[in-house]
Amino acid sequence: MNKEEAEARDTRCINLEAFNISEEFGFVLPEPLSDLPKFYQPWMDIATNLPQLIECHQLRHEVNRMQLLGTHLLTGHKQLRLAHTALSFITMGYVWQEGEHNHTKVLPKNLAIPYCQVSETLRLPPILVHADCVLSNWKRRDQNSAMELGNLDTIFALPGGESLKGFFLVTLEVELAAVDGIKAIAAATEAIWRNEDDLMKTALLEMAESIRKMNKAFRKMDEYVDPAVFYGIIRLFLSGWKDNPACPEGLVYEGVWEEPRQFSGGSAAQSSTLQSFDEFLGIRHSEESAKFLRRMRDYMPPRHKAFIRAIALGPSAREYVASHASAGLRDAYNACIAALVCLRNHHITVVTRYITILAARAKAGKAKLGADPTDVLQKASPSLGERGTGGSTIMTLLKSTRDSTKEAAIENSAQL
């Protein structure tokens, strides 16, 4: 039994800090670094100028002439996370600079070797993941002001302008809204072991309120993200090389692996938040959806993945509620389920507006993906169709997880 399995079994008192979960920020990396040691300035110079380099078709040229740097001077978790995020953004821009039909099939060794070394140290895959583009890709404009959208900016960007930044930062706010719900999981687990209904009820009500706040934050997407820009530009640069018809063979990481490797692109399914709630509330998804969601855990920071595993091995909240003759407890549990259903319904609405409708128009040859089409817009990815950036048939997945969430509601104390 390894260290993570041992910790996962010790679930009587969940210590969030042991799973790299912050009491203030949840799964979000607290106050991430925005600079690396001077030795790595070549990476930072490229990573902080990606939109301009891609627009001028110069990114591949700059990367190809970049010096191969060792990773030995990177110290501490935050430096490693910043390095992974920077190299991830560079990689996505390098692969997709010329659109899906002219994507590169080989990542040069001066990028691939350090990228894979950092990835191995962090036990993350060498591709842009949710933990890169959202959890560790933020900074305050004013260090003395609050964590509000107007005071936040991204560290790195890709083509997509303010819509791309809005996409990442609204998603960040959704993650921050989940913090009280994550802390409620720890409190509720302790309440189950202590057989204290009042504490359990309080924790469930806090979780339900946290999920409602997530939904409220999620609804800001319409204000900050243009659907046409997301569909025509952003989606391509977040797409991976697994389950993607545009690059069925994958990507060669030169100097690391001789054969192409396949990795999924960044996806909301890589967020540990909803998977934690699902495990704690005992929501059981269909075999196909569950298989995809489990695979997405390999794209999470390992300590966060271990947290989900600990919840799964811990006491069942659903069984506890269903076995207690308490209408208040049952109502509190069902409030969590109802809030999750609302959140997932809104996700379906967003995907309909940002992908499904535009994909149908594009297929019909009627798409207008921008008032001033650029080369990047004209190279929007028709191969993705209605797939998510993680490679899933996204609408099928969302409807399936929504329906299985509905089914988890407890109608009476005897229902298990």
N, C-alpha and C positions, 0 to 999 in steps of 0.2 A: 504494500500500500504506500503510494507516494504522499508527499506532504499535503497536496491539495485534497486528495481523497480523505486523508485523516481529518483535515479541518472541516471538510464537508459533512463528515459524520458527527462532528461535535456541534450540534445545532441547538443545544439547550439555551445558549445565550449567543446570539449572533453579534460579533464584534465587527462593525462596518469597516473600521480602520484596517483590520487585518485583511480585508478584501480590496484595499485601495479605494474605498468609498468614503467621500468626504461628508461630514455632517452638514456642511454649508453648500457644497456643490454637487453632491451625489456622485454619479459616474463621470461628471465633467472634471477634467484635469484642473485643479485650482491654480490660478495665476500662471499659465504656461509661459515659458521663456520665449522671447522673440529674437534672440541673438545667440549664435554659436561662437566658440572660440575662433579667433582670427584665422587660424589655420584652415577653417572651413568656409571662409568668405566666398570662394568660388561657387559653392553650392548656394549660399544665401543670395549672392548677386543674381544668379539665374532664377531662383525660386521666387524672389520678390518682384521679378519683372516678367513673369510668364505671359500675361495677356498681350503685352506689347511685342514680345519675342515671337509669339505664335501668330499674331496679326501680320507681322513683317516676314513670316516664314523663316525666321532665323534661329529658332530654338534648337533644332537638330544640329545646326552648324555649331552653335555655342557649346552644346553638350559634347559633340564629337571632338572638339578641341580642348575639352576640360581635362585637367590633370587628374590622374587616379590618386585619390587620397585614402590613407588608412583611417580606420575608425578608432585607433588606440587612444586618441586624445579626448574622446567623448566620455564624460564622467557623469554619473547620476542619472536617475530616471527621466528627469525633465529634459536634459540635453539629448538623451537618446530619443525621446518622443518628438522633440523638435526636428532632429535629424531625419527620423522616419517620415514625419509629415512633409518636410521640405523635399526629400527624395521621392516621395509618393507623388506630390504635385508635379515635379519635374517629369516623372515617368509618364503620367497621364498625358501631359502636354506633348511629350516626345512621341508617344505612340499615335496620338490622334491629331497631330498638327495639321496634316493635309486631308483630314476627313477619313471616313471609314473605308473608302475604296483605295486610299493610298496610305493606309496605316503601315507602320513599320512592323516587321516580324522579328526583329532582333534588337534587344536593348544592349547598347555597347558596354563593354566590360568596365570602363571608367565610371559608369553609373551603376551597373548591375552588381558589381562585386561589393562595394561598400553598402549598397542598399540591402543586399541579402544578408550581409554581416550584421547590420543594425537590426534587421527583421528577426534574425535568429536569436539575437540577444534579448529582444523584447518578446519573442515568441508570437510575433504577428506575421502575417503573410506579406510578401513584397508587392503590394498593390495598395492603392488608396482605399482606406476603410473608413467607416463611420467615426471611429476613434480619432482619425487624422483630420478629416474635413470639418468635424463638428466639435468633438470633445476637447481637442487640443489646439484648435485653430482660431483662437479668439484673443483679443486684447481690449483693454479699456482705452478710450480716447483720452479721458481725464482720470488719472489714477485715484483721485479723491472723490469721484462721483460714483453713483450706484450702478449696479448691474442691470441696466436698461438698454433696450435696443438702440436708442439714440446715442448712447455712450459706448457702444461696442463697434468693433471693426474686426475683420479677419486679418490674420497674419499673412496668409498666402491666398491667391486667387487664381482663377482660370478664366477664359473667355466667358462673357455673360454679364459683365458690368455689375450694376447695382442689384440686378435680379439674382445673380449668383451669390453675392454677399448676403442678400436678404434670405435666400434659401438656406444657407448655412446658419445664419444668426437666428432666424425664426426657429429652426430646428434646435438650436442651442437653448433658446428660451423654453421650448417644450421640455427638454431634458432637465432644466433647472426647476420647472414647475413640478417635476416628479419627485423632488428631493424628500418632501414630507411623506410621500407614499412609500418611498424606499425605507425611510426610518420607521414607518408604521409596520413594515414587514418584520423588522427586528423586534418591535414591541409586541406585535401579535404572536410571534413565535414564543416569546417568553410567557405571554398570557396563556397560551395553550398548555405549556408545561406546568404552569401553576394552577391551571383550571380556574381561571378568573374571568368570568363572563363580562364583567363591566370593563375590564382593561381591554379585552378582545373587541368588544363593541366600539370602544373609543378609537382603537387602532383602525378598525375597518372604516369607520366614519371619516377618519383623517385620510385614509387611502382613497376613499371615494371622492373627497373634496380635492385631493391632489390630482386625480385623474381628470376631474372637471376643469381644473386650472390648466392642465396640459391641453385639453381641447380648446379652451379659450385662447391660449397662446398659438396653437396650430392654426386657428382661424385668421391670424395675421398674415398667413402666406399670401392671400389674395392682395393684400395691400403692398407687399414688398416684392412679389415675384410675378413677372409677366409670363403667362402660360406659353406664349409663342417663343419667348427667349428660352424658357426651360426646355421646351420640346425641340427647338431648332438648334440650340447651342449647348446648353448646360448638360443635357442628358448624355450626349456623346462622350464628353470628357470625364464623366463619372462611370462610364461603362467599362467592364472588364473583358477578359479573354477566356471566359468559360460560359457555355450556354449562350454564346453570341454568334449568330450566323455570319457576321462580318469577319470574324477571325476564328474559324472552327478548330484550328490546330493549336492555338495558344501563342505564347511568346517565348522566344529563346532569351535566356538571361546569360549573355556571353561571359565566359570565364567562370561560370558557376555550374550550370547544367548544360549538357550537350543537346538534350532533347527539349522541345518546347514544353512549357508548363502552363497550366490553366488555372486562373484565379478569377473569382467573381468580383464584379465591381461594387462600389459603395452602395449600401442599401439600408433603409430604415430597419430592416430585419436584423441588422447587425447591432442595433441598439440593445443594450442589456435591460433597459427599463421595462418594456412590455413583456419580454420573456420572463422577467422576474415576477411581475404581477400574475402572468398566466400560471406559472408554476405554483405560486403561493395560493392562488384561488382555486387550484385544481382544475383548470380549463384544459380539456383534452381535445386537441385538434385532429383532423383527419390524418391518415397515415402519410399521404403525400405532403401535406402542409407541414406536419410535424418533422418529417425528414428534412425538408428544406430549412426549417427554422433551426433544427439541431446543427445542420452544416454551417449555418451562419454564425454559430457560436465560436467556430474556429477563427472567425475574423474579429473577435472581441479581445481586449486585453485579458490575459489568462486569469488574473485575479477576479475579474468581473465574471468570467465564465465559471470560475469556481464558486462564486456566490450563488449563481443560478443552480448549480449542482447541489450546493448545501441546502437550498430551499427545497429542491426536489427530494432530497433524502430526509428532510425534516418532517415534523408532524403535519398532517393534512388539515388545512383550515376549513376546507369544505366538509370533511367528515366531522370535524369538531362542531361546526355550526349545525349540521344536519342532525347530529345526535343529541343536541341540547334543545329542550322544549322552551325555547325563548324566541318569541316573535320579534323582539327588538334586535336580537342577535342576527336572526335570519334577514330582517329588513336591512340591517347594516351591510351584511354580505351581499345581498341583492342590489344594494345601491352601488357597490363596486362594480358588479356585473353590468348594471345599466349604464354606468359612466363609461365603461370600456366599450360597450356596444355603440354608444354615441360617438366616441372617439373613432372607432373603426368605421362607422357609417360616414363620418366626415372625411376620413382618409379615402374612402371609395369616391366621394364627391370630388375631392381634389384630383384624384387620378383620372376621373372621367373628364374633367376640364383641362388638365395639363397634359394628358397623354391620349386617351381614347378618342375624343372628338377631333383633335388635331391629326392623329394618325389616320382617321377615316378621311379627313379632308385631303391630307397629303396623298393618300392612296388614290383618291379620285382626281388628283391633279389640280385641286382648288386651294391648296394651302397658301396662305399669305403669312409667312413666318417672320415678318419684320417690315417696318416701313422703309428701311434702307438696307436691303439685303447685301451682305458681304460675302466673301469667299467662304468663310466659315459657315454662314447660314445656308449657303447653297450646298454645302457638304453635310447637311443634317443627315442623320442616320436612318434611312428607310429600312435597313435590315433589322433594326431593333423592333420595329412595328409597335406592338402594344406590350412588349416586354419591359420589365423593370430594369433598373441599372444593375441590379444584382443577378439578372438573368432569369428571373422567375416570370411565369405568365401571371402578371401582377394582379389583374382583376379577379382571376380565379382564386388566387391565394387570399386576397383581401376578403372576398365574399365568404370563402370557406372559414377563415378565422373568425369573422364576424358571426357567422351562424353557429359555430361551435361555442363561442362566448355566450350567445343567447341561451344555448342549451344548458349552460352551467347553473343557471338560476335555480334556486331551491324553492319549490312551490309549497312544500310542507315539510315537517320535521322528519318524515320517514323517507324522503327522496334522497337517494345516494347515487 
